Amino acid sequence: MMPLTMARPGETVTIRKITGKDDVRQHLAELGFVVDGMVTVVSEMAGNLILQVKDSRIALDKSMAMRIMI
């Protein structure tokens, strides 16, 4: 497993694990980041990511993206 920040733009990956406190994991789940969910990296700038999750595009900063393992 590796953090989501290691994925390259254009790559579609499967979420394997989400780390962090319960409220952080709950917030990410509400945004659509769930275990076994598919995420596509749209773009990356300085570690911050723009992601395609289901039918939405979501921006995540580096610290949040590091909690999502692929």
C-alpha positions in Angstrom: 0.0 0.0 0.0 1.0 3.6 -0.6 -0.5 7.0 0.0 -2.8 8.6 -2.7 -0.2 11.3 -3.2 2.0 8.7 -5.0 -0.6 8.3 -7.8 0.1 10.0 -11.1 -2.3 12.3 -12.9 -4.6 10.3 -15.2 -4.3 7.2 -13.0 -7.4 5.5 -11.6 -6.7 3.7 -8.3 -8.7 1.7 -5.7 -8.8 2.9 -2.1 -7.5 0.2 0.2 -7.5 1.9 3.6 -8.2 5.3 5.2 -6.2 6.3 8.3 -6.8 9.0 10.9 -9.3 9.8 13.6 -12.9 8.8 13.3 -14.1 12.3 12.4 -11.5 12.6 9.6 -12.5 9.2 8.2 -16.2 10.2 8.5 -15.5 13.4 6.6 -13.7 11.6 3.8 -16.5 9.0 3.6 -19.0 11.8 3.2 -17.0 13.1 0.3 -17.1 9.7 -1.4 -13.7 8.3 -0.3 -14.6 4.8 0.9 -12.6 1.5 1.0 -12.8 -0.3 -2.4 -13.9 2.9 -4.1 -12.4 4.1 -7.4 -10.6 7.4 -7.6 -9.1 9.1 -10.6 -6.3 11.7 -10.2 -7.2 14.7 -12.4 -4.2 16.8 -11.5 -1.5 17.4 -8.9 0.3 20.5 -7.8 2.8 20.6 -4.9 1.3 17.5 -3.5 -2.3 18.8 -3.5 -4.6 16.8 -5.6 -7.8 17.3 -7.7 -9.6 13.9 -7.8 -12.6 12.5 -9.7 -14.8 10.5 -7.2 -17.9 9.1 -8.7 -19.5 12.1 -10.5 -17.7 14.8 -8.6 -14.3 16.5 -8.6 -12.8 17.2 -5.2 -9.6 19.0 -4.2 -7.6 17.5 -1.3 -4.6 19.0 0.3 -1.5 16.9 0.8 -2.1 16.1 4.5 -5.6 14.6 3.7 -4.4 12.7 0.6 -1.6 11.1 2.8 -4.4 9.5 4.9 -5.8 7.6 1.9 -4.0 4.4 1.1 -4.1 2.8 -2.3 
